[in-house]
Amino acid sequence: MESNAQRAGRVERAEEWPWSSVQVRLHGNAEAQKLLSRWPVPEPPDYVKWLNHASGKEEVEKIRQAIRRSRPYGSEQWVSKAVRQFGLECTTRSRGRPKKGS
């Protein structure tokens, strides 16, 4: 019996998508793997598990807000550092004109 994901042309796991980098990293031939850049940091040991983890509603909303505001996404400590380093303060303030007296 087909799942909803299969009927919609989606895959259950990220590594099943033939055009994903994770599929190439795990199952691709040497030629295909040459096309991928090296990780800029050590690869997390649980990368595939994390990748396939379903995000909660709160996390999804934080990601959407980061995209809408072109704001860095990550832990508060990391975001604060990135905002200072790259001058992105406007991405963390409320939109619109400041209220009088503030």
Secondary structure, DSSP 8 states (H G I E B T S, - for coil): ---HHHHTT--SSGGGSTTSHHHHHHH--HHHHHTS---SS---TTHHHHHHS---HHHHHHHHHHHHHT---S-HHHHHHHHHHHT-GGGTS-SSS--TT-
